[in-house]
Amino acid sequence: MTKTAEVSTIGVGGRRLHIARWHAGKRKHRPLLMLNGIGMNLELLGPVARALPEREVICFDMPGTGQSPDPVLPYTIPCMALTTAALLDRLDIEQADILGISWGGALAQQFAFQHRQRTGRLVLAATAAGATMVPSNPAMLAHLADPREYTVERTLRRNLASIYNGGGSGRVSLNAAKAPSPLGFSYQMAAFASWTSLPFLPLLSMPVMVMADEEDQLVPSTNAQFLHNAIPHSRITMFKGGGHLFMLSQRDLFISHLRAFLDEQDDAA
């Protein structure tokens, strides 16, 4: 981990979640809660958190990912939204800005719908509306459908490099990647496959920024355009050459757009 992150394991909602808090106690801005992609452990987002020293940044491993134990039972995305709210209660955080990346973008949408008063600003990066999404190419889908491709360290790093960064021209360090458990990965896949945000997207009234990369081979950028068109008054920012993990491969540019969007709340105050 990093010297600036506090790590712990917290029991919440019948689950034990491994969490990290960077720059804890910085309350000039609302805390930023980062929700990670499928099978991705929180350490992978350390570079993003460290690039925002002016605010508290929080991330947690989904059940069966990173250092969070396997879930006892399958879960749904609405269920994990309730768990996320309970986690904020435990951390004594009334309201947070939310950054949802890939699978975490689905959870971010659901959380923003279920807990609108607790959501400050919402950033949806490299994500989609769930089962209604425009799919990636068949080869990508075949990889995602096989848990063995993501639950062994060696194949995990290989697939993150070829799929998550697919289309990207910049390199992303995957040294911090840890393989999720087969159960954790399968439950995440099942939760996304049975979920869609389509009915409630027009009801999201908080400020929303949609971000995507034109060369994302895992979640085609058409999905970002769909979210942007469905969410009233949302904005869209397109990247090029960053691949699915453009927030890491083009971190400085990503942070610049992210910070400008989040800081608008303070300018208006």
PENORUR-V974365 format. One record per residue. N is the residue number from 1. RES is the residue in one small letter. PHI is phi as a letter, one per 40 degrees, with the letter a starting at -180 (* if undefined). OMEGA is omega in radians with two decimals (NA if undefined). D_FIRST is the distance of its C-alpha to the first C-alpha in whole Angstrom. Layout:
n & res & phi & omega & d_first
N & RES & PHI & OMEGA & D_FIRST
N & RES & PHI & OMEGA & D_FIRST
This chain:
n & res & phi & omega & d_first
1 & m & * & -3.10 & 0
2 & t & b & 3.13 & 4
3 & k & c & -3.08 & 7
4 & t & c & -3.11 & 9
5 & a & b & 2.99 & 7
6 & e & c & -3.12 & 9
7 & v & b & 3.11 & 8
8 & s & a & 3.02 & 12
9 & t & b & -3.04 & 14
10 & i & b & 3.03 & 17
11 & g & c & -3.11 & 21
12 & v & a & 3.10 & 22
13 & g & f & -3.13 & 25
14 & g & g & 3.14 & 26
15 & r & b & 3.00 & 22
16 & r & b & -3.04 & 19
17 & l & b & 3.04 & 16
18 & h & c & -3.09 & 12
19 & i & b & 3.03 & 11
20 & a & b & 3.09 & 9
21 & r & b & 3.07 & 11
22 & w & c & 3.07 & 10
23 & h & f & -3.11 & 13
24 & a & d & 3.12 & 15
25 & g & g & 3.09 & 18
26 & k & c & -3.04 & 19
27 & r & b & 3.03 & 22
28 & k & c & 3.09 & 24
29 & h & b & 2.99 & 23
30 & r & c & 3.03 & 23
31 & p & c & 3.07 & 19
32 & l & b & 3.08 & 18
33 & l & c & 3.12 & 17
34 & m & b & 3.11 & 16
35 & l & b & -2.88 & 17
36 & n & c & 3.13 & 16
37 & g & c & -3.06 & 18
38 & i & c & 3.11 & 20
39 & g & g & -3.06 & 18
40 & m & c & 3.11 & 15
41 & n & c & -2.99 & 11
42 & l & c & -3.13 & 9
43 & e & c & -3.13 & 7
44 & l & c & 3.14 & 10
45 & l & c & 3.08 & 11
46 & g & d & 3.13 & 8
47 & p & c & 3.11 & 11
48 & v & c & -3.12 & 13
49 & a & c & -3.11 & 12
50 & r & c & -3.13 & 11
51 & a & c & 3.14 & 15
52 & l & b & -3.03 & 16
53 & p & c & -3.07 & 16
54 & e & c & -3.09 & 19
55 & r & b & 3.03 & 18
56 & e & c & 3.13 & 16
57 & v & b & -3.06 & 14
58 & i & b & 3.05 & 13
59 & c & a & 3.07 & 12
60 & f & b & 3.08 & 13
61 & d & c & 3.05 & 13
62 & m & c & 3.14 & 17
63 & p & d & 3.14 & 19
64 & g & g & 3.13 & 19
65 & t & b & 3.13 & 16
66 & g & f & -3.12 & 12
67 & q & b & 3.03 & 12
68 & s & c & -3.12 & 15
69 & p & c & 3.10 & 18
70 & d & d & 3.01 & 21
71 & p & c & 3.11 & 24
72 & v & c & -3.12 & 27
73 & l & b & 3.03 & 29
74 & p & d & 3.14 & 29
75 & y & b & 3.08 & 28
76 & t & b & 3.10 & 29
77 & i & c & 3.02 & 27
78 & p & d & 3.10 & 30
79 & c & c & 3.14 & 28
80 & m & c & 3.05 & 25
81 & a & c & 3.06 & 26
82 & l & c & 3.11 & 27
83 & t & c & 3.12 & 24
84 & t & c & 3.09 & 22
85 & a & c & 3.11 & 25
86 & a & c & 3.08 & 24
87 & l & c & 3.09 & 21
88 & l & c & 3.06 & 22
89 & d & d & -3.13 & 24
90 & r & c & -3.14 & 22
91 & l & c & 3.14 & 20
92 & d & f & 3.11 & 23
93 & i & b & -3.10 & 23
94 & e & c & -3.08 & 26
95 & q & a & -3.13 & 26
96 & a & a & 2.89 & 23
97 & d & c & -3.04 & 23
98 & i & b & 2.99 & 22
99 & l & b & 3.13 & 20
100 & g & b & -3.09 & 21
101 & i & b & 3.08 & 20
102 & s & f & 3.10 & 22
103 & w & d & 3.11 & 23
104 & g & c & 3.06 & 21
105 & g & c & 3.05 & 24
106 & a & c & 3.10 & 26
107 & l & c & 3.12 & 24
108 & a & c & 3.11 & 24
109 & q & c & -3.11 & 28
110 & q & c & 3.11 & 29
111 & f & c & -3.12 & 27
112 & a & c & 3.11 & 29
113 & f & c & -3.10 & 32
114 & q & c & -3.02 & 32
115 & h & b & -3.06 & 30
116 & r & c & -3.11 & 32
117 & q & c & -3.12 & 32
118 & r & c & -3.10 & 28
119 & t & b & 3.09 & 27
120 & g & c & 3.07 & 27
121 & r & b & -3.02 & 27
122 & l & b & 3.10 & 26
123 & v & b & -3.11 & 24
124 & l & b & -3.03 & 25
125 & a & b & 3.05 & 24
126 & a & f & -3.04 & 25
127 & t & b & -3.03 & 26
128 & a & a & -3.09 & 30
129 & a & c & 3.05 & 32
130 & g & g & -3.04 & 31
131 & a & c & 3.14 & 34
132 & t & c & -3.04 & 36
133 & m & c & 2.95 & 34
134 & v & c & -2.99 & 35
135 & p & c & 3.02 & 34
136 & s & c & -3.12 & 32
137 & n & c & -3.04 & 35
138 & p & d & -3.14 & 36
139 & a & c & 3.10 & 34
140 & m & c & -3.13 & 30
141 & l & c & 3.13 & 32
142 & a & c & 3.09 & 32
143 & h & c & -3.09 & 29
144 & l & c & -3.08 & 27
145 & a & c & -3.08 & 30
146 & d & b & -3.11 & 29
147 & p & d & -3.13 & 26
148 & r & c & -3.14 & 26
149 & e & c & -3.04 & 25
150 & y & b & -3.07 & 22
151 & t & b & 3.00 & 21
152 & v & b & -3.00 & 21
153 & e & d & -3.05 & 18
154 & r & c & -3.14 & 21
155 & t & c & 3.09 & 23
156 & l & c & -3.12 & 20
157 & r & c & 3.12 & 18
158 & r & c & -3.10 & 22
159 & n & c & 3.05 & 23
160 & l & c & -3.13 & 20
161 & a & c & -3.04 & 21
162 & s & c & -3.06 & 25
163 & i & b & -3.09 & 25
164 & y & c & 3.10 & 22
165 & n & b & -3.13 & 22
166 & g & d & -3.13 & 26
167 & g & g & -3.10 & 28
168 & g & c & 3.10 & 26
169 & s & c & 3.14 & 27
170 & g & c & -3.13 & 23
171 & r & c & 3.09 & 21
172 & v & b & 3.09 & 17
173 & s & c & -3.14 & 14
174 & l & b & -3.11 & 14
175 & n & c & -3.10 & 12
176 & a & c & -3.08 & 9
177 & a & c & 3.07 & 12
178 & k & b & -3.11 & 13
179 & a & c & 3.01 & 16
180 & p & c & 3.06 & 18
181 & s & c & 3.08 & 20
182 & p & d & -3.14 & 24
183 & l & c & 3.14 & 25
184 & g & c & 3.14 & 22
185 & f & c & -3.11 & 22
186 & s & c & -3.13 & 26
187 & y & c & 3.08 & 26
188 & q & c & 3.12 & 24
189 & m & c & -3.11 & 27
190 & a & c & 3.14 & 30
191 & a & c & -3.13 & 28
192 & f & c & -3.07 & 28
193 & a & c & -3.09 & 32
194 & s & b & -3.00 & 34
195 & w & b & 2.96 & 33
196 & t & a & 3.09 & 34
197 & s & c & -3.03 & 34
198 & l & d & -3.09 & 37
199 & p & c & -3.02 & 39
200 & f & b & -3.13 & 37
201 & l & d & 3.13 & 36
202 & p & c & -3.11 & 39
203 & l & c & 3.13 & 38
204 & l & c & -3.02 & 35
205 & s & b & 3.11 & 36
206 & m & c & 3.06 & 33
207 & p & c & -3.08 & 32
208 & v & b & 3.01 & 30
209 & m & b & 3.07 & 29
210 & v & b & 3.14 & 29
211 & m & b & 3.14 & 27
212 & a & a & 3.08 & 27
213 & d & b & -3.08 & 28
214 & e & c & -3.07 & 31
215 & e & b & 3.09 & 30
216 & d & c & -3.11 & 28
217 & q & c & -3.14 & 29
218 & l & c & 3.07 & 28
219 & v & b & -3.09 & 29
220 & p & d & -3.04 & 32
221 & s & c & 3.05 & 32
222 & t & d & 3.12 & 35
223 & n & c & 3.09 & 33
224 & a & c & 3.10 & 32
225 & q & c & 3.10 & 35
226 & f & c & 3.13 & 36
227 & l & c & -3.12 & 34
228 & h & d & -3.12 & 35
229 & n & c & -3.07 & 38
230 & a & c & -3.08 & 38
231 & i & c & -3.08 & 36
232 & p & d & 3.01 & 38
233 & h & g & 3.10 & 38
234 & s & c & 3.07 & 34
235 & r & b & 3.11 & 33
236 & i & b & 3.09 & 32
237 & t & b & -3.11 & 30
238 & m & b & 3.04 & 30
239 & f & b & 3.13 & 28
240 & k & a & 3.08 & 30
241 & g & g & -3.12 & 28
242 & g & c & -3.09 & 25
243 & g & g & -3.09 & 25
244 & h & c & 3.13 & 23
245 & l & c & -3.12 & 20
246 & f & c & 3.11 & 22
247 & m & c & 3.06 & 19
248 & l & b & -3.09 & 17
249 & s & c & 3.08 & 20
250 & q & b & -2.99 & 21
251 & r & d & -3.06 & 19
252 & d & c & 3.12 & 21
253 & l & c & 3.10 & 24
254 & f & c & -3.13 & 22
255 & i & c & 3.13 & 20
256 & s & c & 3.13 & 24
257 & h & c & -3.12 & 25
258 & l & c & -3.11 & 23
259 & r & c & -3.13 & 23
260 & a & d & 3.14 & 27
261 & f & c & -3.10 & 27
262 & l & c & -3.07 & 25
263 & d & c & 3.11 & 27
264 & e & d & 3.13 & 30
265 & q & c & -3.12 & 30
266 & d & c & 3.10 & 30
267 & d & c & -3.09 & 33
268 & a & c & -3.07 & 35
269 & a & c & NA & 34
